[in-house]
């Protein structure tokens, strides 16, 4: 039975592509034994001629079924009926819910040189707004002016939302003046990665085929930030369809060296925050899209657990791996933003109702801290900066527990993104609108989407079963620690934790020989963002790397 189903699902899918891959109305050839024999070589199969002959009629029926299914209109917002479950066997959610407890900031004043406001934290700006030392309208105009001044150098904005921003800022000022202060985001300007829908403005996904697209609804994250009183000033660039830093308008740059890309795909979000053009911005990550631009731009980023933040209104690339999180100047800023956007909305059915009990003053000595021993022992470009991080943690009194990641062939599981992305963008692959995309090299989406057409359904399902085992093995490993430290890139950690859904905080930890920022990564338990953020904040508070800014953007 297994052999039969493997033959049908793999070869049926493969053979259909011969007639419809590029959207042309081609008369499909009759499926023959030689055709199947040639096709199975591509997949490493070796069914006999008799077995293939028996399957021909059903393969033809399957192909005809694919044609009928393609007549069903599927918007990008339609998820698969099968939903990814990151919860390992035996996992227990925290039951108690506690009030969010941010740190105090002491006395904050408006600087004599107002340009210095560009690098104030959300926490500091919130204090100024609450105490009416500055208005939201002033702040909003200030950041809009900086965005307009520096966007020609950084290419970080797809759309300004100025009219909306000024209206929201005036509303925030009116509410604060009336004593209706909503909290730490009230009146704070921000930007969102342009794969989140915003009513009344274009949502381009950074891609040529969608550069004029308008989706007349606000994504849940946009709605929740508005309800928290935050002010949306711009939509930020992303690498086309959430890959890299190249989009239909050019290449987004890092403010540390405008001749270099910002990395991505949350390119504009990280670039703008690093340059002091926004206090915070929203990014997303499927496989490094918060971590990588934070590394290139020297920002702090939170990639929450899978199932923490609703993706309603967000472009789908990989339903089982997409996650939404903040990019900001400090760890606590990330915690403040996350506190406003997490939790179920009744629309994204993958979101869990789990508490977030952040307390900046919690007793961190109770936490067990691990580190990926063999990864840190390797020779890699940022080893010196990472060793300094480990030494700082030991000096602070933490006993670092050596741990190792599961020995699973995780790079082979990355096909998950290829398959799900190919499904999400099936229509533009078949009608060949992918040919309009900017990047057409062999590692770009157009080729990936086409190649994914030749990944058998059975192999995709088998990969998800291996992923299930990985989740159980990671759960067993995490029983030893509450938080662990990893190199941001010199490890399989980035791939592993994006597959398992574990939360990550990426923090600046130095500069390389070219004066470009470097980062370290902290990983927490599933839905353990509170402990993770509190610990990462404690580390960051002992450093000043996040307080260093690119000189060209200080004026």
Secondary structure, 3 states (H helix, E strand, C coil): CHHHHHHHHHHHHHHHHHHHCCCCCCCCCCCCHHHHHHHHHHCCCCCCHHHHHHHHHHHHHHHHHHHHHCCCCCCCCCCCCCCCCCCCCCCCCCCCCCCCECCCCCCCCCCCCHHHHHHCCHHHHHHHHHCCCCCHHHHHHHHHHHHHHHHHHHCCEEEECHHHHHHHHHHHHHHHHCCCCCCCCCCCEEEEECCECCCCCECCCCCHHHCCCECCCCCHHHHHHHHCCCEEEEEECCCCCCCCCEECCEECEECCEEEEECCCCCHHHHHHHHCCCCCEEEEEECCCCCHHHHHHHCCEEEECCCCCECCCCECCCCCCCCEEEEEECCHHHHHHHHHHHEECCCCCCCCCCCCCCCECCCCHHHCCEEEEHHHHHCCCCCHHHHHHHHHHHHHCCCCEEEECCCCCCHHHHHHHHHHHHHHHCHHHHHCCHHHHCCCCCCCCHHHHHHHHCCCCHHHHHHHHHHHHHHHHHHHHHHCCCCEEEEECCCCCHHHHHHHHCCCEEEEEEEECCCCCEEEEEEEECCCCHHHHHHHHHHHHHCCCHHHCCCHHHCC
